[in-house]
């Protein structure tokens, strides 16, 4: 949440965007909604890896 406030973006904006992509788009364009869901699912499954890599880099630069 801290990063959203620092950048002047409300966290609710991201929640609403996700809602638009996952639920509302399904009614408008089901094919595009399925493609978007694949991208979101891939991101969700990989984000812990990116977070770990970022933490590793942070500590390498602080102590190395």
C-alpha positions in Angstrom: 0.0 0.0 0.0 2.9 2.3 0.7 4.1 2.4 -2.9 0.6 3.4 -4.1 0.5 6.4 -1.7 4.1 7.4 -2.6 3.1 7.5 -6.3 -0.2 9.3 -5.6 -2.3 6.4 -6.9 -5.2 5.0 -4.8 -5.0 1.3 -4.3 -8.7 1.1 -5.1 -7.8 2.1 -8.7 -5.9 -1.2 -9.1 -8.8 -3.2 -7.5 -11.3 -1.6 -9.9 -9.0 -2.2 -12.9 -8.7 -5.9 -12.0 -12.5 -6.1 -11.6 -12.9 -4.6 -15.1 -10.5 -7.0 -16.6 -11.8 -10.1 -14.9 -15.5 -9.6 -14.7 -16.8 -6.8 -16.9 -14.6 -7.7 -19.9 -16.0 -11.2 -19.8 -19.4 -9.8 -20.7 -18.1 -7.5 -23.3 -15.4 -9.7 -25.0 -15.1 -13.2 -23.6 -12.1 -14.1 -25.9 -10.1 -11.0 -24.8 -11.1 -11.7 -21.2 -9.7 -15.2 -21.3 -6.4 -13.9 -22.7 -6.2 -11.2 -20.0 -6.9 -13.8 -17.3 -4.0 -15.9 -18.6 -1.7 -12.9 -18.3 -3.0 -12.0 -14.8 -2.6 -15.6 -13.6 0.9 -15.8 -14.9 1.8 -12.6 -13.2 0.2 -13.8 -9.9 2.1 -17.1 -10.1 5.5 -15.4 -10.7 5.3 -12.3 -8.5 6.7 -14.0 -5.4 9.8 -14.9 -7.5 10.3 -11.3 -8.6 9.8 -10.1 -5.0 12.5 -12.5 -3.8 14.9 -11.4 -6.6 14.3 -7.7 -5.7 14.9 -8.4 -2.0 18.1 -10.3 -2.9 19.4 -7.4 -5.0 18.5 -4.9 -2.3 20.6 -6.8 0.3 23.5 -7.4 -2.1 23.8 -3.7 -2.7 23.5 -2.9 1.0 26.1 -5.4 2.1 28.2 -6.1 -0.9 
